[in-house]
C-alpha cells in the first residue's frame, strides 16, 4: 500500500493527551512498521508544553510505554520512529504559534512532506473552532494552498454539543477546508464488526430478503459500559450521554443496520444511504417522548470531579426510535447506552417475527421463541444466530439454540484496529468510514428534539452496576 501513498506530515494537536499516546502515536508507528506508510513522513506534535524535539521524543516514548506498551514490538524500530517526531509549542488561542508551526512544517522541504498535510485535532471539542480559525490565519487552511499537494483535517467526536454549535463548527471547517478534505472521525466506524454489518447484510442472500418490516419485529442496540465517566466531569456536564454516545456511535450503528443497498461501493454512495436513514428518524415531541425515552443518572455521579452538585445531566439513556420510511415503517429500534452499567458490551440484536402458528410449543409456554441475529461489536466480535430446534426425546418440542461465528477463533490474521484503519483511510483520502456534514447535523436535530421534549425533567437515579433506571423497561411495552 505504501507505494500508493504520498509522503506527508501529520500534525497532532493535543499531542500530550491520552488519546495521542494510547492510540495515535502507536498506530502511526505500527502502520509504518507493517509497511503501510510511504518512505518519507513526519509527525509534528502541537501543545502548550515548552519542550525541545528531543524532549518531546522522550516524552512520547515514556507515555506510550506507560499507556500502550504492547504496541512497541521492537524498541530499536520505535526509536527510529521517534526520530521522525518534532514538536511546536503553540498557545492555541494565539495565531503567533501557528506561524511557528508553519515554519516548522516548511523546514522539511523536499520529498513532499511539506506539501501533504494531515491535521489531527486530538483536543477537547470546544478548542476546535479556535484551532481551525488560526490555521487559516497562518496560511495553513486547505482552500488556499501555496504549494501543490493535499491538506486534510481530522476532527474527533462529538462535533459540537447541539445542532447550533455543530452548524457553526461545520461552517468554520468549510470556510477553511472543502468537505472532501474534512474527516469527522468516530472510531466505531473503524471496528471490524461494524464494517462487517454491510458485508453481512448485502453479501448473504439468506438475510437481505428478510431485512425489512415484513419479517423483523424489532431491533435492539446496546452500548453499555461498566465504568463511569473516568474523570471527564467537565466534558460530561456539557455533552451528557445523549451527546457522548447516542448522537454518534448509536445513530451510526442504527444507520448501518437500516440503510438501503448503495448503488455502488463508493464513499459518497454509502454515506448517501446512511444520511437517508438519519433523515427518516422520527423526531420527538412532548407528547411522544414520555413513552419513548427514559434518562438516568448513576448514583454518585454528582460527586465526580467537575460535576455540579445539582447536576441534571444523564449518564444513561433508553430510547425507542421509529424510522418513517418504506422498509422500516412500524419497526421499533430500541437503543440503550450508559455508564456504570452491569457490564461492558456493545451489541445489536435483530429479532424476527414468529411464524403464524407454532405446533411445537409446550402447553402453557409462549407460542414462539423468536429467531434472532446477534451482532457482537465489543468486547466479543461475533455473529450469533438463535433458532429453534427439537429437544432430544419423544416429545416434539423446541428449544432455542445458537450458532456463533467469532472473529478471534475463525481468522488467524488480526484485522487493523479502528485507529490504524481510520488513520490510513484519512492519509489515503478515503472518506467511506467518516461522517458527512449532513449526517452530523441531522443526528443533532434528533438529539435536540429529545432534549427539548424532556425539558427540565431530571434524570432518574440508578444504582452503579445495574442496567439503569427500572422504569426504562416501559419503553419496550
C-alpha distance (Angstrom), angle and dihedral (degrees) to the residues before:
residue distance angle dihedral
X1 . . .
X2 3.83 . .
X3 3.79 91.6 .
X4 3.80 89.3 63.8
X5 3.82 96.9 50.3
X6 3.78 126.7 84.7
X7 3.77 120.4 -126.9
X8 3.80 107.9 -98.7
X9 3.79 150.3 169.4
X10 3.80 121.4 -124.3
X11 3.81 114.5 -155.3
X12 3.81 113.0 -159.7
X13 3.80 117.1 -160.3
X14 3.79 110.3 -158.4
X15 3.80 91.5 31.0
X16 3.80 91.6 162.0
X17 3.81 94.5 57.4
X18 3.79 131.0 101.6
X19 3.81 95.5 -107.8
X20 3.79 91.8 57.3
X21 3.82 93.1 48.5
X22 3.81 97.2 40.1
X23 3.79 99.2 41.5
X24 3.81 119.1 1.4
X25 3.81 104.7 50.6
X26 3.84 93.1 40.3
X27 3.80 91.0 47.5
X28 3.81 94.7 50.8
X29 3.81 90.4 46.4
X30 3.80 93.5 49.6
X31 3.80 94.2 45.0
X32 3.80 88.2 54.7
X33 3.81 91.4 43.9
X34 3.80 90.9 53.7
X35 3.80 92.9 49.0
X36 3.81 97.4 -108.9
X37 3.82 96.5 122.1
X38 3.81 130.6 70.2
X39 3.82 120.6 -100.7
X40 3.81 94.8 -102.3
X41 3.78 123.3 47.2
X42 3.80 137.2 134.3
X43 3.79 134.5 -154.9
X44 3.79 119.2 -149.7
X45 3.78 118.4 -167.9
X46 3.80 118.1 -151.8
X47 3.78 122.9 -160.7
X48 3.78 146.7 124.4
X49 3.82 97.5 -97.3
X50 3.79 112.6 104.9
X51 3.79 102.5 -132.8
X52 3.79 139.7 136.2
X53 3.79 126.9 -110.8
X54 3.82 89.4 -101.9
X55 3.79 92.1 47.9
X56 3.78 90.2 51.1
X57 3.82 92.2 50.0
X58 3.79 90.6 52.7
X59 3.79 90.4 46.5
X60 3.83 92.9 51.8
X61 3.81 93.1 48.2
X62 3.79 91.6 49.0
X63 3.81 93.4 47.4
X64 3.80 95.3 45.5
X65 3.81 90.9 48.7
X66 3.82 89.0 51.3
X67 3.82 99.0 43.0
X68 3.82 105.2 25.8
X69 3.83 108.0 16.9
X70 3.82 93.8 153.1
X71 3.82 89.6 66.2
X72 3.83 93.1 66.3
X73 3.79 103.0 79.9
X74 3.81 95.4 159.6
X75 3.81 120.4 27.7
X76 3.81 94.5 -161.3
X77 3.79 91.6 53.1
X78 3.79 91.0 45.7
X79 3.81 88.5 53.9
X80 3.81 88.3 52.9
X81 3.81 88.6 51.6
X82 3.81 90.8 49.9
X83 3.81 89.2 56.9
X84 3.81 86.5 66.7
X85 3.83 90.7 58.8
X86 3.79 122.2 100.2
X87 3.78 132.6 174.9
X88 3.80 136.9 -143.8
X89 3.79 122.8 -172.4
X90 3.81 108.3 -136.5
X91 3.78 131.8 175.7
X92 3.79 94.6 -145.7
X93 3.80 92.5 -147.2
X94 3.82 95.0 55.0
X95 3.77 124.8 69.7
X96 3.82 94.1 -146.9
X97 3.79 92.0 78.7
X98 3.79 90.5 52.6
X99 3.80 89.8 57.3
X100 3.81 87.6 54.0
X101 3.80 88.3 50.3
X102 3.80 89.5 51.3
X103 3.81 89.7 53.0
X104 3.81 92.7 49.1
X105 3.79 90.8 50.6
X106 3.80 91.6 51.0
X107 3.81 92.5 48.1
X108 3.80 88.4 80.5
X109 3.78 99.8 62.7
X110 3.75 116.2 167.8
X111 3.79 132.0 43.7
X112 3.82 89.8 55.1
X113 3.80 96.8 -90.1
X114 3.82 92.6 124.8
X115 3.80 93.0 46.3
X116 3.80 98.4 55.9
X117 3.80 113.6 54.9
X118 3.80 130.8 178.4
X119 3.81 113.9 -170.0
X120 3.80 113.5 -159.6
X121 3.82 117.4 -165.0
X122 3.81 102.8 -153.4
X123 3.79 89.4 166.2
X124 3.82 138.6 105.3
X125 3.82 109.5 -72.2
X126 3.80 92.1 -115.9
X127 3.83 90.0 66.2
X128 3.80 95.6 54.3
X129 3.84 98.4 84.7
X130 3.81 93.5 52.6
X131 3.80 92.9 46.5
X132 3.80 92.8 50.8
X133 3.81 92.2 47.0
X134 3.81 93.0 50.9
X135 3.81 93.1 46.1
X136 3.80 87.7 60.3
X137 3.80 92.8 47.6
X138 3.81 90.0 52.1
X139 3.80 92.8 50.6
X140 3.80 94.0 -107.9
X141 3.80 99.2 114.9
X142 3.76 120.7 117.7
X143 3.80 100.1 -122.4
X144 3.81 98.7 62.3
X145 3.79 108.4 39.9
X146 3.80 116.8 176.8
X147 3.80 92.1 -156.7
X148 3.77 137.4 33.4
X149 3.78 120.0 -88.0
X150 3.79 135.4 65.4
X151 3.78 137.6 -64.3
X152 3.79 124.6 -162.7
X153 3.78 136.8 171.8
X154 3.81 128.9 -148.8
X155 3.82 116.4 -156.7
X156 3.81 122.0 -167.0
X157 3.79 120.8 -135.6
X158 2.94 142.3 -70.4
X159 3.79 94.9 64.4
X160 3.79 98.3 -154.2
X161 3.81 125.5 -35.0
X162 3.83 99.1 -99.8
X163 3.80 138.6 2.2
X164 3.80 94.6 -81.1
X165 3.81 94.6 52.5
X166 3.82 91.6 42.5
X167 3.82 91.0 53.7
X168 3.81 90.3 48.2
X169 3.82 92.5 48.9
X170 3.79 92.1 46.6
X171 3.80 89.5 49.5
X172 3.80 91.4 52.9
X173 3.79 91.4 46.5
X174 3.79 92.7 50.3
X175 3.80 91.8 47.2
X176 3.81 86.8 59.1
X177 3.81 102.8 30.5
X178 3.77 137.5 22.9
X179 3.81 116.8 -111.8
X180 3.81 89.7 -108.4
X181 3.83 87.9 59.7
X182 3.82 95.5 51.2
X183 3.81 120.2 90.7
X184 3.82 113.8 -172.0
X185 3.76 102.1 -166.4
X186 3.78 127.6 -148.7
X187 3.81 107.0 171.6
X188 3.81 91.2 -150.2
X189 3.80 88.5 72.7
X190 3.80 88.9 61.9
X191 3.80 94.8 55.0
X192 3.80 114.8 112.6
X193 3.84 95.3 -130.2
X194 3.82 91.3 49.3
X195 3.78 91.0 51.4
X196 3.80 87.7 48.3
X197 3.82 92.1 60.7
X198 3.79 92.5 79.6
X199 3.80 92.7 43.1
X200 3.81 91.9 48.1
X201 3.79 92.0 50.2
X202 3.77 103.1 40.0
X203 3.81 102.9 34.4
X204 3.81 98.4 48.9
X205 3.79 117.0 75.3
X206 3.81 91.8 -164.5
X207 3.83 92.4 65.5
X208 3.80 111.2 30.3
X209 3.85 96.0 64.7
X210 3.82 88.5 55.0
X211 3.82 96.5 45.3
X212 3.81 97.9 104.7
X213 3.81 146.4 72.8
X214 3.81 93.3 -76.9
X215 3.79 93.4 66.4
X216 3.81 108.0 17.2
X217 3.79 119.8 79.9
X218 3.81 99.0 -172.9
X219 3.80 145.6 -26.8
X220 3.81 124.2 -133.2
X221 3.80 122.9 -163.7
X222 3.81 117.9 -169.9
X223 3.82 124.8 -171.8
X224 3.80 104.0 173.7
X225 3.80 129.2 167.4
X226 3.80 124.3 -170.6
X227 3.81 92.5 -154.1
X228 3.80 127.6 74.9
X229 3.79 130.3 -125.8
X230 3.84 93.8 -59.4
X231 3.78 98.2 -137.7
X232 3.81 95.4 -45.4
X233 3.79 94.3 119.6
X234 3.80 97.2 135.2
X235 3.79 91.4 49.5
X236 3.78 94.0 45.7
X237 3.77 92.6 49.7
X238 3.80 86.9 61.5
X239 3.81 101.1 37.4
X240 3.78 106.8 29.4
X241 3.79 121.2 -169.5
X242 3.81 91.6 -67.6
X243 3.79 91.8 58.8
X244 3.79 96.9 35.2
X245 3.80 99.6 50.8
X246 3.82 116.4 -3.6
X247 3.82 96.8 52.9
X248 3.82 93.6 53.8
X249 3.82 118.4 11.8
X250 3.80 95.2 30.1
X251 3.79 100.1 45.9
X252 3.80 91.8 41.4
X253 3.82 90.3 55.8
X254 3.80 89.3 47.6
X255 3.81 90.5 51.3
X256 3.81 92.2 50.5
X257 3.81 91.8 51.3
X258 3.81 95.6 44.7
X259 3.82 104.5 36.0
X260 3.80 123.8 117.0
X261 3.82 119.8 -117.6
X262 3.81 108.9 -81.2
X263 3.78 118.6 -119.7
X264 3.82 88.1 -122.3
X265 3.80 139.2 -2.5
X266 3.78 95.0 -98.0
X267 3.82 126.6 124.6
X268 3.81 94.0 -114.9
X269 3.80 95.1 45.9
X270 3.80 91.6 51.8
X271 3.80 93.7 43.9
X272 3.81 89.0 48.4
X273 3.81 90.6 59.2
X274 3.81 93.6 46.6
X275 3.80 90.4 49.8
X276 3.83 90.0 52.0
X277 3.81 90.1 55.2
X278 3.79 92.3 51.0
X279 3.80 90.6 48.7
X280 3.80 88.3 55.6
X281 3.83 94.9 54.3
X282 3.78 106.8 114.1
X283 3.81 113.6 -120.8
X284 3.79 120.9 -127.1
X285 3.79 128.4 -113.4
X286 3.79 133.6 -169.6
X287 3.82 87.4 -99.2
X288 3.82 97.9 49.4
X289 3.79 101.6 35.8
X290 3.80 98.2 74.3
X291 3.78 93.3 59.6
X292 3.78 93.0 42.3
X293 3.82 110.1 37.1
X294 3.81 134.3 51.5
X295 3.79 119.2 177.2
X296 3.80 123.7 -165.1
X297 3.79 140.8 -175.3
X298 3.79 122.0 -152.3
X299 3.77 117.7 -120.3
X300 3.78 109.2 -98.9
X301 3.81 95.9 27.6
X302 3.81 90.9 115.7
X303 3.82 89.3 58.3
X304 3.81 92.4 58.5
X305 3.81 118.0 110.2
X306 3.81 112.1 -91.2
X307 3.81 94.1 16.9
X308 3.80 122.1 121.3
X309 3.81 115.6 -114.3
X310 3.81 89.7 -125.3
X311 3.82 97.2 36.1
X312 3.80 117.3 161.9
X313 3.81 93.7 -170.2
X314 3.81 117.0 132.6
X315 3.81 122.5 -125.0
X316 3.82 94.7 179.2
X317 3.79 133.1 39.3
X318 3.79 134.2 -175.4
X319 3.80 112.2 -169.2
X320 3.79 134.7 177.1
X321 3.79 110.1 -151.2
X322 3.78 126.8 -167.1
X323 3.80 124.7 -159.6
X324 3.77 115.5 -147.4
X325 3.77 98.9 -150.0
X326 3.80 138.0 103.8
X327 3.81 98.6 -99.7
X328 3.81 98.7 47.2
X329 3.80 106.4 27.4
X330 3.82 108.6 144.6
X331 3.83 95.9 8.5
X332 3.83 112.3 119.9
X333 3.81 118.4 -139.1
X334 3.80 107.5 -154.6
X335 3.78 118.1 -160.9
X336 3.79 127.9 -172.6
X337 3.79 122.6 -179.9
X338 3.75 131.0 161.6
X339 3.78 154.7 137.3
X340 3.82 126.8 -108.0
X341 3.79 92.3 20.5
X342 3.80 127.2 149.0
X343 3.78 96.4 -83.2
X344 3.76 143.3 -11.9
X345 3.78 110.7 -97.1
X346 3.78 139.0 138.2
X347 3.77 115.7 -165.9
X348 3.79 142.8 144.8
X349 3.80 120.3 -140.6
X350 3.80 118.3 -164.0
X351 3.81 109.8 -165.8
X352 3.80 118.7 -160.9
X353 3.77 126.8 -148.4
X354 3.78 118.7 -98.3
X355 3.79 121.1 -110.5
X356 3.80 113.0 -97.9
X357 3.79 93.1 -102.4
X358 3.79 133.9 20.2
X359 3.82 113.3 -153.2
X360 3.79 93.5 -179.7
X361 3.79 104.7 56.9
X362 3.81 119.4 122.6
X363 3.78 112.8 -114.2
X364 3.79 109.2 -86.9
X365 3.81 93.6 12.8
X366 3.82 124.0 115.4
X367 3.75 112.1 -76.7
X368 3.79 93.3 -118.4
X369 3.78 143.1 12.6
X370 3.80 100.1 -145.4
X371 3.77 123.5 -128.2
X372 3.78 114.8 -114.1
X373 3.77 140.4 -170.5
X374 3.81 110.2 -149.8
X375 3.80 117.8 -164.5
X376 3.81 111.6 -163.6
X377 3.81 112.1 -155.1
X378 3.82 101.3 171.7
X379 2.97 148.6 40.9
X380 3.82 86.3 -4.3
X381 3.80 114.5 41.8
X382 3.77 99.3 -153.5
X383 3.78 147.8 130.8
X384 3.80 116.3 -144.7
X385 3.80 130.4 -177.8
X386 3.79 119.5 -156.5
X387 3.78 117.4 -157.0
X388 3.78 140.4 151.9
X389 3.78 124.3 -98.5
X390 3.78 134.8 174.9
X391 3.77 115.7 -84.0
X392 3.83 111.7 -127.0
X393 3.80 112.7 -100.4
X394 3.75 140.2 56.2
X395 3.79 97.4 -59.3
X396 3.81 119.1 88.8
X397 3.81 97.1 -133.3
X398 3.79 131.1 130.5
X399 3.79 134.7 -127.8
X400 3.81 125.5 -166.9
X401 3.82 115.0 -110.4
X402 3.79 134.3 176.9
X403 3.78 135.9 -131.0
X404 3.80 111.5 -161.9
X405 3.79 137.0 -166.2
X406 3.83 117.3 -163.5
X407 3.80 123.0 -166.2
X408 3.81 92.6 -149.4
X409 3.79 96.0 55.1
X410 3.81 99.0 32.8
X411 3.80 99.7 53.2
X412 3.80 127.6 46.7
X413 3.79 91.5 -162.3
X414 3.79 116.7 77.4
X415 3.78 116.8 -135.2
X416 3.77 124.4 -130.0
X417 3.79 116.7 -84.2
X418 3.82 116.1 -114.8
X419 3.81 94.1 -98.6
X420 3.80 93.2 46.2
X421 3.78 90.5 52.9
X422 3.79 98.2 41.6
X423 3.81 94.8 46.1
X424 3.78 89.8 50.0
X425 3.81 91.3 47.8
X426 3.80 91.8 50.6
X427 3.81 92.5 49.0
X428 3.82 90.3 47.9
X429 3.82 92.4 46.0
X430 3.83 97.9 -115.7
X431 3.84 111.0 144.9
X432 3.82 97.6 178.7
X433 3.82 93.5 108.3
X434 3.80 96.1 42.4
X435 3.79 128.9 85.2
X436 3.79 122.5 -106.8
X437 3.80 124.2 -136.4
X438 3.81 96.1 -108.7
X439 3.79 92.0 52.9
X440 3.80 91.9 50.0
X441 3.78 92.9 51.1
X442 3.80 94.8 44.4
X443 3.82 90.3 50.4
X444 3.80 90.2 53.6
X445 3.81 89.8 47.8
X446 3.82 88.2 58.3
X447 3.82 93.2 46.5
X448 3.80 92.7 46.1
X449 3.80 89.8 52.8
X450 3.83 88.8 56.6
X451 3.79 92.7 48.1
X452 3.79 93.7 47.3
X453 3.80 92.4 47.0
X454 3.83 93.0 48.4
X455 3.81 91.3 47.5
X456 3.80 115.3 172.2
X457 3.78 94.6 -17.5
X458 3.81 108.9 135.1
X459 3.80 119.7 -125.0
X460 3.79 115.7 -107.6
X461 3.81 116.4 -106.5
X462 3.79 118.4 -118.3
X463 3.82 133.3 -176.2
X464 3.79 119.9 -101.0
X465 3.83 112.0 -100.5
X466 3.79 93.0 23.5
X467 3.81 128.8 111.2
X468 3.79 93.3 -102.0
X469 3.80 130.6 -96.3
X470 3.79 114.7 -3.7
X471 3.80 90.4 -132.6
X472 3.82 91.0 63.7
X473 3.81 88.7 84.4
X474 3.80 88.7 71.9
X475 3.79 93.9 74.5
X476 3.81 89.7 64.4
X477 3.81 91.7 60.6
